[in-house]
């Protein structure tokens, strides 16, 4: 047997790097500072990543988790959106995954109430910094309870994947990452906004700003005998916000608008457009004060001011917008009402988090300013070459999003014009924008956002790279959850179907007819179902409206008189309660990789609902449970779903395990013979 070149001991686990020649080659650019063995390696510490780690730890596994920021929680912490998006369908029954329910209880216990801000968008509003603290505590408790092991790497990015052939497919043998920390004598991390540091974070070399550590994550066991015994030595989960590992691994995926089809009849494009993704947002926090504050106009304000608006006359009220996502309330506000919505008026000491479409949303939509680079752009920039990955984002667009958000605060408190209000007092779209100077922009490392600049540590991402699943029964071009699988809109309305060909129309009718699909294709009258598509391999649930923050028509987004991309909201509306099939989490090409969060296999329209807090947790819980089950049973996720449409024993067992752990895989009373979603309530 070949003699090992190096052996690194991690506790009782001996890891022989000689069995990873490609890893050894990759280490030549910079010495390896640490090598860690994992059962489950999670890239991204957002809600999906946290849920993956949580279930993996409870299953007794060794979990390694990296995160570009220093907080776990993603949407509810580092991205600042600390108001849980929920639907009454789930909330009325508390029908959520166990970890999500535990977090809600933790918030309630911590504040003495679930809604510390008396916000009206949700029943649960809280401070982002507290969300990190509570979630991290949950992970440590899960580690102790399940006797697993957590290796938590904040301020760490994935730089390279070492992929090799195994059996009939490929597997990730190692993940190379870079952790950064401030150089002695320099400001703490979170002093500068992300656009100032992200490129440095992805560089191996130390810089005047950061010290770097090179870390390699590999399986906890790796000898020839052990390697041959298992179809996969470990599992790597992409739980990043933009689908970084999806882009880096170069597995098939989509970005932006899908081509219009019988599955996606409301698409705004006949050919697709990878550059028109949903807008991203940099939230910030503001506090009501007793006296007017000096409001300093940002130097870039005039560039972005043509964009800002309350959007609609019925929303043109500062108190309404302020309390929409108020995350802390002093409890002294007076009851008030605006446009049929009851809330308590802002009071001294209240804190509001802002996340507003025609405000701190930034919505690029062209190849010149898109945030998430598509495959051709990654190739041109050299990011798909060995060691070339730099995060897959356009730094300049990040910067503009930051400037736009800071300008929006100034507009809220000092602005006097509204870009979408008609200046003619006789117009039905006329309203007056008044200043609100009794406000303080909250910044500082101890602030709700935990940053010296006051913006969230990372932008709230609504849409990233979305994998195309593997070809399977009924999905010859690769599995995808589409608009027809979950939309409650009348997709057979003649106004919608007029643009479809006769063949596409018949296929659409069949897609919507559930068990009667074959009959429709042979000429029967369509009998549309009134529920979402049901999947034999469902491993999680979600429910939310199809909610768009579309890209803008022209470049740059803040251009005067700009408008949203024509037709981009055609698919907007209500959705049925939906399922998360395991097939949507399995990428092509790589057998030991799972995808969680917003990068599962969904269309652009479906992704607009498959993106909120509880869905992310459910997908992560499924990923963690699936990885643990696959390791224990010696079967890959792709092998689990291969027998579909017949369910394999593995799928049956996996779903039983999820359900036994109080991680629902379907809504009550779901059946292919129950076509009425009202029966699920």
N, C-alpha and C positions, 0 to 999 in steps of 0.2 A: 504494500500500500504506500502511496505517496506520502512522504513525511510532511506534516504540517509546517508551514512557514512561520506561523504565529498562532499563539493561543492566548485569548483574552478571557479571564475568568470574571464572571459576574455572579457573585454569590456562589452557588453550587453548580452553576451552569458553565460548561466549557464550550467556547465558541471557536471553531477552527476556521480561520480566515483563508486557509489554503484551498478550501472548497469553494471560495468565491474569487477566482482569479480576476474577474472583471472589477470586483470591488477593490482589490489591491491596486489595480491599474488606476482606478479613479482617485485613490488617495494620494497619488503622486503630486497633484497640483498643490496640495496643502496637507501637512501632517494631520492625522486623525487625533482629535482630542479625547474622544470617547466613543465606545462601541457598546450598544445596548441591545439586548435580546428581547424580543416581544412575541407574544402570541397574536396580538392584534395591534397593528400600527395605525393610528388615526391621524390623518393630516387635517387640521382645522379644529379649533376648540369652540366652535359655535354651538348652537342648540343641538344640531344633529351629531356633531362630534362628541359633545358632552353626554348625550343619550347613548351613543355607541359605547363610550367608555364606561358609563354607569352600568349598563347591562353586562358588558364584558367582565367588569370587576365583580359583580354579583355572581357571575358564573365561575369565578375563581381563576380568571385568566390574567396574564401579565399584559397590561395595556400601556402602550407608549402613545403620547398625544402631543403634537406640536401645534403652536398657534402663533401667528404673526404679531399679535398684541400680547399683553400680559394679563388678560382677563379671559376666563371661560364665559360662555353664554352667547356670544355673537349678537344676534338681534337685540336681546334684552339687556346687554351690558356694553360690550365694546362698540356696538353699532348704535347704541343709544335709544332704540325703539322699545322702551320699557313700559309698554301698554299692550297687554296680550290681545291679539286679534282672535276672536272666538265667535262661533255661531250659536244661537239659542238651541239648535238641534243637539249639540253635544253638551253645552253648558247645563241645560235643564236636567240631564241625567248624570252629570259629571262623568261623561263617557270619554275619558282621555287615558293615555298610557299612565302607568303607575308613577313613573318618575316625574312626569308633568304635573300630576295631581299632588305629589309630594312637594314639588316646588311651590305650587299655589298655597299649600298649607304652611310652608316655611315662611312665605311672605306674610300670610295672615298672622302667624304667631309672632313674627318679628315686629310688625307695626301695630298689632292688635286689631287689624282689619285688613281686608284684601285690597281695598282701593284707598291707598294712603293719600291720593291726590284728588279724590272725588271727581275724576275725569268722567266724561260721558261717552267716550268711544269704547270703553271696556269696563269690566267689573274688576280688573286687576291692573293698577298703575302703581309704580314704585320707582325708586332711584336706581339708575344703572349700576352705580358702584356697589349697592347692596345686593343686586342680582348676582354679581360675580362672587361676592362673599358667601352667599347662601348656596349657590351651585357648587362652588369648590368644596364647601363643607359636606354637601351631599355625596360628592365623589369620594372623599376620605371616609365617610361612613360606609359607603358601598364597598370600598377596598377592605375595610375591617370586617364587615359582615360577611362578605363572600370569600374572604381569604385570598383575594387576588392581589395584584401589585400594580400600582400606578406610577409611571414615569412621566412627569409633566414637564414639558419644555416650552415655557413662554418665550416671547420675542425670538421665535425660531421659524424659519421658512424651509420648505423642501427645495433643494437645488437640483437633484438628479435622481433618476430611477435606474437601477441596474436590473435589466430584464434579460432572462435567459429562457431557453427552450426546456420544457419538461413534458414528457409524454407527447400527446398530440398538439399541445398548445404552448403558450408562453406564460411565465410567471415572473413576478417581481422578486428578485433575490435579495435586494437591499435598497434602502432609501437613504440618500445622502442629504443631510440638512445642515443649515448654518444658524447658529444662535449668536445674537449680538447683545452687547451691553455697553454702557457709556464708558468712554475712556476716562481715566482719573482726571479730575479738574474740569470736566465738561458738564454741561447741564444734564439732568436726569432724562431718561427715556420719557416720552410723552410731552416733552417741551415743544418740539416742532410738529407741525401737521405731517401726515403720512407722505404727502408728495415730496417733502424735503428729505425723507430718510429711506424711502422704499428701495431705490436703486442701490444704495449703500448696503441695505440689509441682505440683498441677494448676491453680494460680491464676497468671494472667499477672503480677500485681503483685508487686513486691518486698515482702518482709516483714521484720520485725525479725530473723527467723531465716535467710532465704535471699535471695540475689541471683538474679535470673532472666535467662535469655537466650531470646529467641524465635527459633526456627529454622524455616525453610521448606525442605522437601525437594521437589524437582521433577525432571523428566527431564533427562538430560544434554544433550538437543537438543530444540529447540522452535522451528522456523520453519514457516511454512505448507507449504512443499514437503516438508520432512521429516515433518511431521505427517500429511500425506496419504499418504505412502509406506508407513507402517506401521500395522497395525491397533491396535497399542499402543505407546506411547512408552517405557514402563517397566513394571515389575511391583512391586506392593506386597504384602508377605507378612505376614499376621497370625501371628506366632509368640509372642504374649503368652500368659501362663499361664491367663488367664480368658476369652480371646476378646474382648479389648477392641475391636479394630477391627470385629469381627463385630457387637458391640452398637452401636458408634458409627455404622457404616455402615447399620445397621438392615436388614441382609439377613435372610432367614428363618433361624431357628435354634430349637433346643430347649434346655431346661434341665431337669435332674432326671429324675424317672420318666416313662417313655413310657406311653401307654395300652396296656393288654393287647391283644394281637392275635396273628394267626398268625405274624407275624415276631418278636414279643416275648412269647411265651407265659408267661414267668416274671415278668412285671412285677407289682409289688405294688399297682398301681393300675389300675382299669378306665378311668379318665378321664385319667390322667397327673397329675403334681404337680411344678411347676417349682421348688418350694422344698426338696424332699428330694434334695439333691445329696450326693455323698460328702463325708465330713469333711475338713477341712484341718488341717495340723499345723505347729506351730512347733518344729523340732528345736533341741536345745541340746547342749553337750558337757560332760562331767564327767570328772574325773581322780581316780584312786585314790591315796590318800595313806598314809603310814606310820602316822599317828596320827589319832585322831578330830578332826574339824573342828567349829568352832562353826557350827551350822546355824540360820539366821535364818528364822523363819516369815514368809512374805509376809502383808501385811495383809489380802489377799483370800482367804487359804487356806481358811478355813472355808466360804466360798461354794462352792468347787469340790471340796472333799474328799469329798463323797458320791459323786463320779463315779469316783474312782481305783480301779484294780484290776489284779491280774495276769491277770484274766479267767477263767482255768481252773486247776484244781488242778495239772495237769501242767506249767503254766508258772509256778507260784508259787515261783520261786527267783530271788533277786537276781542271782546269778552268771550264770544262763541269760539273763536279760533284758539284763544289762550287756554280755555278750560277743556277743549277737545282732548288734549293729552297733558293735562295738569298731573304732575307726578308727585307733588307734595302739597297738601293744603293745611293752612293754619286753623281751618275750621271756623273762621269768623266771617266768611263771605255771605252776603245777603242772597236769598233765593231770587232768581230772576228767570226770564224766559225770552227766547228769541226764535222766531220761525218754527214754533211748535216744540222746541227743545228746552227742557227744564235743566237749569244748572245753578250753582252758586257763583256769584260774581267774584272776580279776582280780588283778593285781599292781601294786605301787607304780610309778607313772609311766604306767600304761595310761590311754588316753583313749577314752571311749565316747560315741557320738552316740545320742540317744534319739528314737525314732519309734514310739510304742506306741498301739494302738487305744484301750484304756481308760486312757489316760494323757494325753499331750499332743495327741492328736487332739481337735479341737473339732467337734461334729457337730450344728449347728442344722438345723431342718427345717420351719420355719414362715415365713409371710409377715412375721412380726414380727421374726425374727432371722436370716433367710437371708443369707449373705455376698455372693453374686453376684446383683445385682439383675436381675429379668426385665424384659421390655420395658415392661409396664405401670408398674412401679416406676420405671424410667428416665424414662418420660414424666411421671409425677407429680412427680418430683424436678427436672424441667427439663433433664435431661442430654442429651436428644435435640435440644434447641434449639441454634441456632448459638452456638458458643463455650461451651456449657453443660456439656460433658463433664468429669466429675470422677473418672474411673476405674471407675465402675460397681460399686463395692463399698460395703458397709455398714461404716463406720468403727468403730462401736460393737462390732460382732461381731469385727472384727480385734483390738480391745482385749481383749475377753473371751478370745479365743484365746491372746493373749500372757499374760494373767494365769493362765489354765488351765495353760499349759506351765510357767511358773515354779513354780506350786503343785505340779505333778507331780514336779519335782525334789525338793522338800521332802518329799513323800510317800515317794518312793523311799528317801531316806536317813534320814528321821525318823518316817515314818508307822507306826502300829501297828494300823490297821484296814484291811480290804479290803471294798469295797462289794459284791462279788459272792461273798464267802466266807460260808458259813453259820456262824453262831456256835455251833451245836450240835456238840460234838465227835463225836457219833455219826453225823452226816450225811456222806454221801460227798462233799459239796461243802465240807467243813470244811478250812480250812488257817489257818496262823498267819502274820501279817505281822510281820517283825522289822525293826528299824532297821538301817541300814548307814552309820554316821557317818564312816567313813574315806574320805570323798569331798569333792571340791572342785568347786563350780560354776565353770566357766571363762568369764570375761568379759574384755573389753578389746579395743581395736582391733587388737591383734596376736594375738588368740585364734583358734582354728580357725574360728569363725563370723564373725570380723572385726567384731564389734560390742561397744560398751561395755556393753550390757545382757546379752550372752551368747546371746540368741536369734538364729535365722537372720535374714538381712536381709529376707527375704520368706517368707511361709508356703509350705509344700509344698502345691500345689493338685492334687487328684486328678481333678477334673472341672470344666470350664468350660462356656461356651456352645458348643454343637455345631451347626454349620451343617446345614441341610437342602439337599442338593445339587440340581442342576437336574433337572427331569423328563427322563427318558430311557427307552429301551426297557426295559419291565418295571417302571418306577418312575414311574408317572404323577403321583404326588404329591411327587416329588422323591427323589433318590437318598439312601439311608442304608444303612450296614453294620449289620445287626441281629444279635440273638442267634442266630437260625437259621443265620447265615452262618459261625459260628466255634465254637459251644459243643460240647463233647464230652458234655454231659449227655444222658441219654435223654429227649428232649423229647416222645417219644410214650408215655411212661409214663402209664397211665390216671389216676394221681393228679394228674398235671399237666394232662392233656387234659380232665378232667371239667368244668372250668370254661369250656371253649371251646364255641362253637356248632358244629353239624355242618358248616357252611360253612367256619368258621375251622379246624376240624380237618382237613378235606380240603385246604385251602390249606396248612396246616402240613406235612401229609404230602408234598405236592408240592414245597414249598420244600426239604424234606430229601432229595429223591430225585434231585437232580442232573439228568443227561441224561434221566432217565425221568419228569421232572415232568409233561409233557403227558399221558403215558399214565396217570399217577395221577389227574389231573384228569378223565379220561374214564372212570374206574372201575377201573383196575388196582390190584392190591395194592401198597402202598408198599414200596420197596426203599431204605431210607435209606443215603446215602453216609456214609463214615467219614473225612471230610476237611472242610476249610473250603471256602467258595465260592471259585471261581477266577474271576479277572477278566481280560478281554482287555487292559484298560488298567492293569494293575498296574504300579506304579512303586517299590514297596518292600515290605518284609516285617517281621514281628514275631511274637513268641510269648511268651505269659505266661498264667498262670491268670486266670480271671474272679474278681477279688479285690475284695470290698466292705468299705468302712468306712462303713456306712449312717448316715443321719441318725437322730436320736433321736425317740422318739414324742412327747415333750412339750417344751414351752418353759418355762424354758431347758434346754439339754442337761444341765446339771449338777444338775438337780433331784433330790432324794433319791428313790431307788427307780425312777428312770427306766429305760426300756428302748429298744432299737432299734425302728425302725418295723416293725410286723408285716409279715412276708413280704418284707422288703427284701433278704434273702439267698437268695431262692428260685432265682435264676439263678446263684448262686455255684458254682464247680467248675472243671474243667480245660477248656482251649480247644485246638483244633487249631492248628498253625502257620498263620498267616494272611497275607493280602496287603493292600497299601495301594493301592486303585485311584485313579487320577487324578481320577475323578469325585467322590471324597470330599473333594477339596481345592479344588474350584471352587464358589464361592458363587453364589447367584442374583443377578441384577441387575447386578453389576459385573464387567466383562470383563477387567480387568487386575489383579485381586486373586486371590491364592492363600492358602489357609489351611493351616498346618502344625501339628504338635503335637496337643494334646488337643482342639482345636476342629474337627477334621475331622468329616465326616458319619458319626457313629456313634450308635447307640442308647445308652441308659443302661447296659444290660447289656454290650454290646460295648465301651463306653468303659472298663469296669472292667479290661479286658485291654489295650486300645489306649491305654496311658498311661505305660508304663515307659521306662527310659532308652534302650535300643537302638531301640525303636519311634520315639521322638521324633527320634533322630538320622536314622533311615531316612526319615522323613517330611520332615525338613528337607533332607536330601540330594536327595530327589526335587523339592522346591520350588525349590531353587537351580538344579538341572540343567534343570528344566522352564522356568524363567524365562529362563535363558541360551539354551536351544534356541529358545524362542518368539521371542525378540528377533532371533536370527540368521536364522530362517526366515520371519519375518513372518507368524506364525500365532498365534492365541490358544489357550490350553488348551481353552476351550469348543469351538473349531473342531476340535481334535484328536480329541475324544471324540464329536463329533456323528454320525459314521457308525456307531457301535456299534449292534447287536452285531458288525458287521463292523469289523475293525481298519483304521484309516487308515494310510497310509504314515508319517505323522508319529508315530503311536504306536509303530510298529515301529522307526523310527529312534531315537526317544527311549529306548525300552527297550534297544536295542543300545548306545546311548551310556552309559546307566547301568551296564549289565553290563560294558562295556569299561573303565569306571572302577572296577570292583570294588564296585559298589553293587547288591547282588542285588535282583531284582524278583520272584523266586519261589524256593521251596525246591526242592531236587533232586528229579527224577522226578515233577514235578507235571504232571498231565494230567486233563482231564475224564473220561478213560477209566480213570484210576487212582483208585479210590474208597477205597483203604486208606492211611491216613496212616503206617502202620508202614513202608511202602515208601520213605518220605521220609527215614528216619533214616540 
